[in-house]
Amino acid sequence: VSTQSTWGMFDMAQKFGGTILGFIGGTRGLLAGEAIELTQSLVHRYRNTGGFDLLGRTMDVLDASKDAEAIVDVVAKLKLDAIVLVGGTRTQTDAGRLAERLQGKPAIIGVPVDIDGALIAPGVECTVGFDSACAMYAQLVGNTETDCASARKYWHFLRVMGREPSHVAVEVALRTHPNAVLLTEEVAHWRQNLATITRQLADLVVARAAKGKNFGVVLVPEGLLAAIPEMGGLIDEISALLKENKAPTEAAVLEQLSPWSRALFETLPDFIRAGLLLERQSNEGIQLSQIESERLLADLVGAELARRKAAGQWKGSFNSICSFLGYQARGSLPSNFDCDLGTVLGATAASLAAHGRN
């Protein structure tokens, strides 16, 4: 959907007699001054399509204090009147800091594009991409629910993108009505631990089994683990250790964790421990998309139900299937709403650039 905002910028720039340059690879291309001129034939091929494949993207973070000099050199070399940064929360934060640093020379403009819908700012009612992503997720979840009700023997644990807030999970749940949806905000607000969440889900399985329904769908937001109090503390400790050692061994991490975090870490399954030790993102955040939190919940619920069955408290069956619905929606065809929104925001960005406004 970022390509749609590019079309809006290009179309408006033509009316002002301007030229649009695209930096190859996003911020990396900006710092290196690697740009191409966007022509009508090139931009038209990507019109009403999703993704960032017109120019590509990187996960680099712009540091206003460190990168300002390089950007000023690129601006002078290419004779730029404005720089438009297209992206979500981190990108727009970088845009704001860069604008303050450069004091309007050139103008720095941000176009809010973010499938998570996590960008909260005055005047930003919705980010480009959120509607399209939720529509795609809803289709996938709805398909799963139909198959689940047909087979009548599986519990599907589906993880969707969205850290905090859980806007994607909420929107998809409103469209598809799963049997359970977990929200990072509620977990954090009520300080629910893993044991509490496990018991609640196990109670749901038992209640449905009593009606002869040994199947269901649970929706899990990507950011759930970080919202659980004990897991959040463990993640913070490990992240601090990874700043000093980018690739520590599990044994080395265990030696430096606090007693409480060490005990928790040792109880976690191998696939979760491995995910917690992955190299951090460019913003030093944990790679939550690589941690199978839905699988952890399914395993814990299975263990709790096995305990109840052994105690004679339950007689149903529980078979889980875990899936991560992540990148399938990032490059989906944009909805009509996002096509219109992207075009309008892109045109607005070009108009601001033409008038030298941030």
C-alpha positions as MATLAB code, in Angstrom:
seq = 'VSTQSTWGMFDMAQKFGGTILGFIGGTRGLLAGEAIELTQSLVHRYRNTGGFDLLGRTMDVLDASKDAEAIVDVVAKLKLDAIVLVGGTRTQTDAGRLAERLQGKPAIIGVPVDIDGALIAPGVECTVGFDSACAMYAQLVGNTETDCASARKYWHFLRVMGREPSHVAVEVALRTHPNAVLLTEEVAHWRQNLATITRQLADLVVARAAKGKNFGVVLVPEGLLAAIPEMGGLIDEISALLKENKAPTEAAVLEQLSPWSRALFETLPDFIRAGLLLERQSNEGIQLSQIESERLLADLVGAELARRKAAGQWKGSFNSICSFLGYQARGSLPSNFDCDLGTVLGATAASLAAHGRN';
ca = [
       0.000    0.000    0.000;
       3.000    2.313    0.263;
       3.147    2.200   -3.536;
      -0.282    3.819   -3.599;
       0.976    6.768   -1.553;
       3.895    6.985   -3.995;
       1.385    7.268   -6.847;
      -0.415   10.054   -5.011;
       2.870   11.908   -4.496;
       3.878   11.456   -8.124;
       0.536   12.620   -9.480;
       0.502   15.762   -7.332;
       4.179   16.522   -8.022;
       3.428   16.498  -11.745;
       0.854   19.245  -11.225;
       3.491   21.356   -9.458;
       6.081   20.598  -12.141;
       8.226   18.688   -9.660;
      10.264   15.492   -9.789;
      10.035   12.543   -7.394;
      13.160   10.540   -6.522;
      12.893    7.177   -4.778;
      15.654    5.919   -2.502;
      16.572    2.284   -3.139;
      16.170    0.195    0.010;
      14.578    2.894    2.144;
      16.737    4.546    4.786;
      19.858    2.721    3.631;
      19.446    4.255    0.168;
      18.798    7.664    1.713;
      22.057    7.636    3.662;
      23.997    6.336    0.653;
      22.332    8.727   -1.805;
      21.177    5.849   -4.018;
      18.064    7.131   -5.771;
      16.163    6.705   -9.009;
      13.733    9.072  -10.695;
      10.157    7.814  -10.570;
       8.522    8.009  -13.986;
       4.878    7.602  -14.891;
       5.452    4.250  -16.597;
       7.344    2.905  -13.582;
       4.896    4.124  -10.943;
       1.863    3.067  -12.972;
       3.001   -0.587  -12.935;
       2.658   -0.590   -9.148;
      -0.544    1.381   -8.854;
      -3.169   -0.179   -6.538;
      -0.757   -2.878   -5.362;
       0.523   -3.600   -1.863;
       3.974   -3.811   -0.354;
       7.202   -1.825   -0.623;
       8.606   -3.682   -3.623;
       8.788   -0.608   -5.858;
      11.841    0.642   -3.939;
      12.385   -1.945   -1.209;
      12.766   -1.326    2.491;
      15.219   -1.787    5.339;
      14.884   -1.950    9.108;
      17.549    0.709    9.677;
      16.721    3.403   12.199;
      17.549    7.005   11.389;
      19.518    8.703   14.135;
      18.875   12.430   13.822;
      22.138   13.348   15.558;
      24.398   10.848   13.762;
      22.811   10.755   10.310;
      21.918   14.432    9.849;
      25.243   15.332    8.231;
      25.020   12.481    5.699;
      21.436   13.440    4.865;
      22.383   17.103    4.389;
      25.097   16.013    1.939;
      22.580   13.903   -0.002;
      20.090   16.791   -0.051;
      22.733   19.126   -1.481;
      23.950   16.550   -4.008;
      20.460   15.748   -5.336;
      19.054   19.271   -4.799;
      16.091   18.071   -2.771;
      13.321   20.351   -1.533;
      11.839   17.743    0.820;
      12.224   14.206    2.112;
       9.124   12.043    2.558;
       9.400    9.127    4.994;
       6.765    6.411    4.556;
       6.195    4.018    7.458;
       4.867    3.343   10.920;
       5.611    4.435   14.468;
       9.402    4.183   14.350;
       9.617    5.835   10.926;
       7.426    8.763   11.958;
       9.338    9.184   15.210;
      12.544    9.379   13.176;
      10.868   11.858   10.813;
       9.896   14.124   13.713;
      13.369   14.091   15.238;
      14.983   14.699   11.873;
      12.659   17.635   11.180;
      13.612   19.207   14.506;
      17.280   18.674   13.751;
      17.248   20.101   10.221;
      14.861   22.983   10.989;
      12.949   22.731    7.710;
      15.983   22.568    5.395;
      14.799   20.454    3.667;
      11.185   19.875    4.692;
      10.667   16.470    6.372;
       7.256   14.898    5.783;
       5.839   11.628    7.095;
       3.176    9.410    5.507;
       1.642    7.030    8.112;
       1.727    3.498    6.667;
       1.419    0.721    9.250;
      -0.629   -2.481    9.150;
      -0.645   -2.723   12.967;
      -2.580    0.530   13.346;
      -0.259    1.387   16.225;
       0.515    4.969   15.209;
      -1.353    7.268   17.576;
      -1.035   10.984   16.890;
      -3.298   14.032   16.492;
      -4.839   14.059   13.043;
      -4.018   10.404   12.293;
      -7.339    8.586   12.372;
      -6.066    5.517   10.533;
      -2.805    4.377    8.976;
      -2.573    3.172    5.401;
      -2.565   -0.633    5.314;
      -4.507   -1.402    8.482;
      -7.817   -1.964    6.704;
      -6.251   -4.173    4.023;
      -4.306   -6.284    6.518;
      -7.314   -6.813    8.784;
      -9.440   -7.835    5.807;
      -6.865  -10.444    4.780;
      -6.441  -11.745    8.342;
     -10.212  -11.912    8.756;
     -10.496  -13.993    5.617;
      -7.811  -16.419    6.828;
      -9.299  -16.649   10.329;
     -12.814  -17.044    8.936;
     -11.656  -19.829    6.622;
     -10.036  -21.557    9.592;
     -13.215  -21.242   11.635;
     -15.287  -22.815    8.850;
     -12.851  -25.706    8.526;
     -12.702  -26.027   12.320;
     -16.497  -26.304   12.575;
     -16.456  -28.864    9.768;
     -13.759  -31.152   11.190;
     -14.967  -30.611   14.790;
     -11.792  -32.032   16.355;
      -9.136  -29.308   16.471;
      -8.394  -26.222   18.509;
      -6.635  -23.634   16.342;
      -4.300  -21.157   18.037;
      -3.746  -18.312   15.550;
      -1.191  -15.573   16.117;
      -1.617  -12.288   14.223;
       0.641   -9.260   13.960;
       0.297   -6.372   16.365;
       2.301   -5.719   19.491;
       0.804   -2.941   21.542;
      -1.918   -1.922   21.013;
      -3.717   -5.081   19.800;
      -5.752   -3.235   17.180;
      -5.369   -5.965   14.562;
      -6.534   -8.712   16.930;
      -9.538   -6.624   18.012;
     -10.584   -5.737   14.461;
     -10.204   -9.308   13.222;
     -12.120  -10.627   16.242;
     -14.973   -8.196   15.568;
     -15.165   -9.460   11.997;
     -14.833  -13.202   12.695;
     -15.989  -13.872   16.299;
     -13.419  -16.482   17.425;
     -14.023  -18.453   20.614;
     -11.344  -16.477   22.448;
      -9.159  -13.459   21.757;
      -6.315  -12.379   24.028;
      -5.412   -8.683   24.189;
      -2.047   -7.362   25.333;
      -3.711   -4.345   26.956;
      -6.000   -6.473   29.138;
      -3.219   -8.863   30.093;
      -0.988   -5.943   31.088;
      -3.789   -4.058   32.882;
      -4.870   -7.037   34.981;
      -1.277   -8.306   35.301;
      -2.305  -11.784   34.222;
       0.438  -14.382   34.373;
       0.889  -17.453   32.204;
      -0.852  -19.668   34.742;
      -3.957  -17.458   34.795;
      -4.206  -17.290   30.997;
      -3.705  -21.053   30.776;
      -6.484  -21.735   33.284;
      -8.896  -19.407   31.471;
      -8.291  -21.098   28.128;
      -8.518  -24.560   29.701;
     -11.852  -23.584   31.283;
     -13.087  -22.549   27.825;
     -12.056  -25.890   26.321;
     -13.796  -27.769   29.138;
     -16.989  -25.701   28.792;
     -17.189  -26.349   25.050;
     -16.398  -30.043   25.534;
     -19.389  -30.281   27.882;
     -21.512  -29.268   24.880;
     -19.850  -31.857   22.659;
     -17.677  -29.254   20.946;
     -14.045  -30.342   21.148;
     -12.938  -27.613   18.751;
     -12.479  -23.871   18.606;
     -10.338  -20.915   17.565;
      -8.128  -18.763   19.797;
      -6.711  -15.476   18.482;
      -3.344  -14.413   19.925;
      -1.693  -11.006   19.277;
       2.009  -11.001   18.467;
       2.883   -8.847   21.476;
       1.219  -11.036   24.099;
       4.364  -12.490   25.694;
       5.885   -9.074   26.372;
       2.674   -8.005   28.164;
       2.752  -10.907   30.649;
       4.458   -9.519   33.788;
       6.936  -12.322   34.465;
       7.786  -12.688   30.775;
       8.232   -8.938   30.357;
      10.778   -8.881   33.166;
      12.661  -11.823   31.671;
      12.713  -10.202   28.218;
      14.080   -6.946   29.664;
      16.891   -8.781   31.476;
      17.883  -10.762   28.390;
      17.734   -7.651   26.180;
      20.120   -5.859   28.554;
      22.540   -8.795   28.347;
      22.356   -8.857   24.542;
      23.492   -5.232   24.392;
      26.829   -6.381   25.792;
      27.020   -9.703   23.964;
      25.188  -10.010   20.640;
      25.382  -13.825   20.477;
      25.565  -15.283   24.001;
      25.158  -18.946   24.753;
      22.187  -20.106   26.777;
      24.516  -21.111   29.622;
      26.080  -17.639   29.678;
      22.646  -16.009   29.858;
      21.525  -18.276   32.696;
      24.558  -17.316   34.765;
      23.682  -13.612   34.600;
      19.911  -13.739   35.065;
      18.329  -12.948   38.409;
      17.198  -16.026   40.390;
      13.522  -15.402   39.554;
      14.141  -14.940   35.823;
      16.513  -17.891   35.714;
      13.890  -20.164   37.260;
      11.293  -18.956   34.741;
      13.663  -19.340   31.791;
      14.454  -22.930   32.735;
      10.764  -23.872   32.775;
      10.173  -22.617   29.223;
      10.281  -25.029   26.266;
      13.323  -25.011   23.967;
      11.605  -23.151   21.115;
      10.692  -20.233   23.401;
      14.155  -20.049   24.963;
      15.724  -19.972   21.504;
      13.378  -17.181   20.417;
      14.182  -15.052   23.455;
      17.905  -15.226   22.614;
      17.553  -14.114   18.986;
      19.433  -10.997   17.914;
      17.409   -7.877   18.662;
      15.863   -5.676   15.976;
      17.397   -2.419   14.811;
      15.385   -0.588   17.489;
      16.712   -3.048   20.113;
      13.275   -4.662   20.431;
      12.737   -8.394   20.717;
      11.753  -10.282   17.547;
       8.273  -11.217   18.723;
       7.291  -12.354   15.238;
       9.836  -15.172   15.589;
       8.589  -16.401   18.979;
       5.823  -19.008   18.808;
       3.677  -17.725   21.665;
       0.599  -19.484   20.260;
       2.452  -22.802   20.440;
       3.474  -22.095   24.042;
      -0.146  -21.437   25.009;
      -1.357  -24.573   23.224;
       1.269  -26.677   25.033;
       0.416  -25.195   28.421;
      -3.321  -25.675   27.904;
      -2.691  -29.262   26.800;
      -0.679  -29.934   29.939;
      -3.366  -28.388   32.166;
      -6.095  -30.456   30.510;
      -4.013  -33.618   30.886;
      -3.711  -32.843   34.598;
      -7.470  -32.361   34.882;
      -8.160  -35.570   32.981;
      -5.840  -37.510   35.284;
      -7.702  -36.060   38.261;
     -11.047  -37.098   36.760;
     -12.139  -33.486   36.219;
     -12.498  -33.673   32.447;
     -13.259  -36.297   29.818;
     -13.032  -34.460   26.506;
     -10.326  -34.404   23.843;
      -7.888  -31.651   22.938;
      -5.890  -31.505   19.708;
      -4.222  -28.219   18.838;
      -2.983  -26.711   15.573;
      -0.837  -23.573   15.735;
      -0.357  -21.010   12.972;
       1.243  -17.587   12.578;
      -0.729  -15.278   10.302;
       1.885  -12.605    9.769;
       3.511  -11.713    6.501;
       0.617  -13.022    4.395;
      -1.224   -9.736    4.955;
       1.632   -7.261    4.564;
       1.719   -7.549    0.788;
      -1.952   -8.222    0.132;
      -3.859   -6.249   -2.478;
      -5.016   -3.043   -0.797;
      -8.666   -2.421   -0.067;
     -10.488    0.403   -1.837;
     -10.294    2.370    1.395;
      -6.506    2.048    1.588;
      -6.109    2.879   -2.101;
      -8.001    6.125   -1.555;
      -6.292    6.908    1.750;
      -2.814    6.208    0.364;
      -3.433    8.358   -2.699;
      -4.760   11.280   -0.656;
      -1.937   11.162    1.892;
       0.661   10.875   -0.859;
      -0.814   13.866   -2.684;
      -0.884   15.815    0.577;
       2.782   15.003    1.177;
       3.695   16.293   -2.292;
       1.699   19.478   -1.710;
       3.468   20.091    1.589;
       6.815   19.480   -0.094;
       5.995   21.952   -2.855;
       5.311   24.614   -0.226;
       8.324   23.720    1.950;
       6.227   22.635    4.923;
       7.022   19.857    7.402;
];
